């Protein structure tokens, strides 16, 4: 892990955490509601299940998971201001300052049935972070990721603004990490492209069908990736 | 005055839901929890944003969707049939306004007020859907939006349910819904999409079609989701 890069984003979010807008790094509340809805759909059933939200921010996704019946919810974030506020306001959820690049910390967490990483991978190393998340996943569990797509020109401009610090993956990189994880542990993955629609009157994004062969005509702005770990470790 | 058929339908649903609520948290009338979560997700996804807006969830059931709206930053009023169920939620979740009432009761509907977002998740099949759709549309504010999920009356599985519960369960066909939406009045636009059970449901129960004005799917979907947006004042 690049420590300077991590420290940069920790400071950046420290500052964001002071702002009032509840949609944090979403462009607006319409994008936020559509993203939450798509993530909740992709997470599948959560009733009675243990959920971990990595990069929990203002904690809405974690609270939503609790409201719809998750058994235990944990939210982690690098920004201690978020965590302190959430601990005071919503004590039924376990909120901690933490990241997935600390192996000893991860080993102390146990396993989860659902793990979400929404707008996180652009700030960390994609492969190692997803491998660590996969290890934290219980058999039958599910991992859901929303991340900017490096191949999208708008995203490329953000990369120029934060040179070396904002490094989102391409769809093919996510696909090859997905293949590697599923070969290791047994499982399956698929992804959706989220593209700002030409006509945004109904919704900001047009969301593609699930695919394992990402061949988009124009690069989507964001990618929604989901991976399922099989119930039992593969014998082969 | 409601007709005798309306009265008996009303009693059917009240006792149906009284029994379901008595069983405690469940996915109510969704076939399973996977379908329920997908429905909630897809309706939030189609909401057009709820933060800072007045939202009305009609047929709120156990209140999961109402809570999602509140967590996403909305001011929420949630409605369902049974006062005992609403009283329990009022005590536990005071940030949401919980109201007991029946959508067939026009005095109750008139008392609801006007909202930026009105949600009808799995409700229209339990009521005379066209009448209720029109009545509810009056409670959508200018530039506001109605979002609904309903069984598709063209789907053979749904048709069997309609036959089994004749008089109390009715589902609009695609043509009926298109006709109703195009006659609502004051619409900025409306669109619908079809949800069809996927052959591989490991990831998601439904394959979701693109939004359209002119449904022309090879085989009828299991459910229809629609959005109607009102013109600005």
Contacts between the chains, C-beta under 8 A, distances in Angstrom:
chain1	res1	chain2	res2	distance
A	22	B	51	5.7
A	22	B	73	4.9
A	23	B	51	6.7
A	28	B	49	7.1
A	29	B	49	4.3
A	29	B	50	7.3
A	29	B	51	3.8
A	29	B	52	7.0
A	29	B	72	7.9
A	29	B	73	6.8
A	30	B	48	5.8
A	30	B	49	3.7
A	32	B	49	7.2
A	32	B	51	6.9
A	32	B	72	7.1
A	33	B	44	5.8
A	33	B	45	7.4
A	33	B	47	5.1
A	33	B	48	7.3
A	33	B	49	4.8
A	33	B	50	5.4
A	33	B	51	7.1
A	33	B	72	5.7
A	34	B	44	7.9
A	34	B	45	5.2
A	34	B	46	8.0
A	34	B	47	7.8
A	34	B	49	7.9
A	36	B	44	5.9
A	36	B	45	7.9
A	36	B	68	7.8
A	36	B	72	6.2
A	37	B	41	4.8
A	37	B	42	6.5
A	37	B	43	7.2
A	37	B	44	3.4
A	37	B	45	2.9
A	37	B	46	7.2
A	37	B	47	7.1
A	38	B	41	6.8
A	38	B	45	5.3
A	39	B	41	7.5
A	40	B	37	6.4
A	40	B	40	6.4
A	40	B	41	3.7
A	40	B	44	6.6
A	40	B	68	7.5
A	41	B	37	7.1
A	41	B	38	5.0
A	41	B	41	3.1
A	41	B	42	5.8
A	41	B	45	6.7
A	41	B	204	6.6
A	42	B	41	7.6
A	42	B	203	7.6
A	42	B	204	7.1
A	43	B	37	7.2
A	43	B	41	7.9
A	44	B	34	5.7
A	44	B	37	6.3
A	44	B	38	7.7
A	44	B	203	7.5
A	44	B	204	7.3
A	45	B	32	7.7
A	45	B	33	4.2
A	45	B	34	4.9
A	45	B	36	7.9
A	45	B	37	5.5
A	46	B	37	6.6
A	47	B	25	7.8
A	47	B	27	7.7
A	47	B	33	5.2
A	60	B	71	5.2
A	60	B	72	6.2
A	60	B	73	7.9
A	63	B	71	4.8
A	64	B	67	7.6
A	64	B	68	5.3
A	64	B	71	5.1
A	64	B	72	7.6
A	67	B	64	6.1
A	67	B	67	3.7
A	67	B	68	6.2
A	67	B	71	6.2
A	68	B	37	6.6
A	68	B	40	6.7
A	68	B	64	4.6
A	68	B	67	7.4
A	68	B	68	6.8
A	69	B	25	6.5
A	69	B	33	7.9
A	69	B	64	7.0
A	188	B	202	6.7
A	188	B	203	7.6
A	190	B	203	5.7
A	201	B	188	7.5
A	201	B	189	6.2
A	201	B	229	7.2
A	202	B	46	7.5
A	202	B	48	7.0
A	202	B	189	7.4
A	202	B	191	5.9
A	202	B	211	5.9
A	202	B	227	6.1
A	202	B	229	7.6
A	203	B	45	7.3
A	203	B	46	6.7
A	203	B	48	6.7
A	203	B	211	7.9
A	206	B	210	7.5
A	207	B	45	7.8
A	209	B	207	6.7
A	209	B	208	7.7
A	210	B	203	6.0
A	210	B	204	6.7
A	226	B	203	6.0
A	228	B	202	6.1
A	228	B	203	6.7
